[in-house]
């Protein structure tokens, strides 16, 4: 298993997004746009449009008994929760609709080493870019999503980004 860390959050969209962390450690401290806050209170925090946030100790939670995840949302009512989990011997970021628990996507991430990510909000979607780990450097632009035929297929980032955004809006 590899541990994921969000190092930067870029809200390049024209909308305010909200982020919440539900974990017992490594929720994260964010600073940007003249403000700073921690995610320890398990409440939603606004991520203003056009703002870059530097994140410290912002862990990608390892799923455990429904108690460890992060949530992104525009209206704080609907959203997408995400977490890391081992499935079939591989390490994944799993994305679920907040209110239904329906898995909408999963993204392959490094196994056996820590990895670092950027969370990006764009007009075209929401993206988590894996930028490095102990064995890899560069952007991971290939994701795994569940196709309509219930098979896992590789697709480009914009498709998963659009699916995540649609579920969070």
C-alpha positions in Angstrom: 0.0 0.0 0.0 1.2 3.5 -0.8 0.2 6.6 1.2 -1.1 9.6 -0.8 -0.5 13.2 0.0 -2.3 16.2 -1.6 0.4 19.0 -1.8 -1.5 21.6 -3.9 -5.1 22.5 -4.6 -5.8 24.6 -7.6 -9.3 26.0 -8.1 -9.0 27.2 -11.7 -12.7 27.1 -12.2 -15.1 30.1 -11.9 -17.0 28.4 -9.0 -16.3 28.1 -5.3 -15.8 24.4 -4.3 -15.9 22.9 -0.9 -13.6 20.4 0.7 -14.1 18.3 3.8 -11.9 15.7 5.4 -13.2 12.9 7.7 -10.2 11.2 9.2 -8.5 10.7 12.6 -5.2 12.1 11.4 -3.5 13.9 8.5 -6.6 15.9 7.5 -4.5 18.8 6.3 -3.7 22.5 6.7 -4.3 24.7 3.7 -3.1 28.2 3.0 -3.8 30.4 -0.1 -5.5 33.5 -1.2 -4.7 35.3 2.0 -6.3 32.7 4.3 -5.3 29.5 6.1 -7.3 26.8 7.8 -7.1 23.2 8.9 -9.5 20.4 7.9 -9.5 18.8 11.4 -13.0 19.9 12.2 -14.6 17.6 9.6 -16.6 20.6 8.2 -16.7 21.9 4.7 -14.3 24.7 3.8 -14.6 27.0 0.8 -12.0 26.8 -1.9 -12.4 30.1 -3.7 -12.2 30.3 -7.5 -8.9 31.4 -9.0 -7.0 30.4 -5.9 -4.0 28.1 -5.3 -3.8 26.5 -1.9 -0.6 24.9 -0.5 -1.5 21.9 1.5 0.5 20.4 4.4 -0.2 17.0 5.9 -3.2 16.6 3.7 -3.4 12.9 3.5 -5.4 10.8 1.0 -7.3 8.7 3.6 -7.1 5.0 3.6 -10.7 3.8 3.7 -11.6 2.1 7.0 -15.2 1.4 8.2 -16.6 4.4 6.4 -14.7 6.8 8.7 -11.8 7.9 6.5 -12.4 10.0 3.4 -12.4 13.4 1.8 -15.4 15.1 0.1 -15.6 17.6 -2.7 -18.8 19.5 -3.3 -20.2 22.7 -4.8 -23.3 23.0 -2.7 -22.3 20.9 0.4 -25.4 18.7 -0.2 -24.3 16.6 -3.1 -20.7 15.6 -3.6 -18.0 13.0 -4.3 -16.1 11.3 -1.5 -12.7 9.8 -2.3 -10.2 7.6 -0.4 -7.5 5.1 -1.2 -8.0 1.4 -1.0 -6.4 -1.8 -2.0 -8.6 -3.7 -4.5 -7.4 -6.9 -6.2 -3.8 -6.4 -4.9 -3.6 -2.9 -6.5 -3.7 0.6 -4.9 -6.6 2.9 -6.0 -8.2 6.2 -5.3 -11.9 5.4 -5.2 -14.6 8.0 -6.0 -18.2 7.5 -4.8 -21.3 9.6 -4.9 -21.8 11.1 -1.5 -25.5 10.4 -1.0 -25.7 7.0 -2.7 -22.3 5.4 -2.1 -22.3 4.4 -5.8 -18.7 4.1 -7.0 -18.4 6.4 -10.0 -14.7 5.8 -10.7 -11.4 4.6 -9.4 -7.9 5.8 -10.3 -4.8 3.6 -10.2 -2.0 4.9 -7.9 1.4 3.6 -7.0 1.7 0.5 -4.8 4.2 0.2 -2.0 5.5 3.9 -1.9 4.1 7.2 -0.9 2.8 9.4 -3.7 2.0 13.1 -4.0 -0.9 14.7 -5.8 -2.4 18.0 -7.0 -6.2 18.4 -6.7 -7.4 20.6 -9.5 -10.8 22.2 -10.1 -11.3 23.1 -13.8 -14.3 24.1 -15.8 -14.0 20.7 -17.6 -13.9 18.7 -14.4 -12.2 17.8 -11.1 -8.8 16.0 -11.3 -6.3 14.4 -8.9 -3.0 14.4 -10.7 -0.4 12.0 -9.3 2.9 14.0 -9.7 5.5 11.8 -8.1 6.4 8.9 -5.9 9.6 7.0 -5.0 9.6 5.1 -8.4 7.9 7.6 -10.7 8.0 11.2 -11.7 5.6 13.0 -14.0 1.9 13.2 -14.4 -0.3 10.1 -14.3 -3.0 10.9 -17.0 -4.4 7.4 -17.4 -7.3 6.4 -15.1 -9.5 3.4 -14.7 -13.2 3.9 -14.7 -16.2 1.6 -14.7 -17.7 1.5 -18.2 -21.4 1.1 -18.9 -20.8 -2.6 -19.6 -19.4 -3.0 -16.0 -15.9 -3.6 -17.3 -12.9 -1.6 -16.1 -11.3 0.3 -19.0 -8.5 2.8 -19.3 -9.6 6.3 -20.3 -8.1 9.8 -20.4 -8.4 12.2 -17.5 -11.2 14.5 -18.9 -13.7 11.6 -18.8 -13.1 10.8 -15.1 -12.9 14.5 -14.3 -16.3 15.2 -15.9 -17.8 12.2 -14.1 -16.5 13.5 -10.7 -17.7 17.0 -11.4 -21.2 15.9 -12.5 -21.6 13.9 -9.3 -20.4 16.8 -7.1 -22.5 19.5 -8.7 
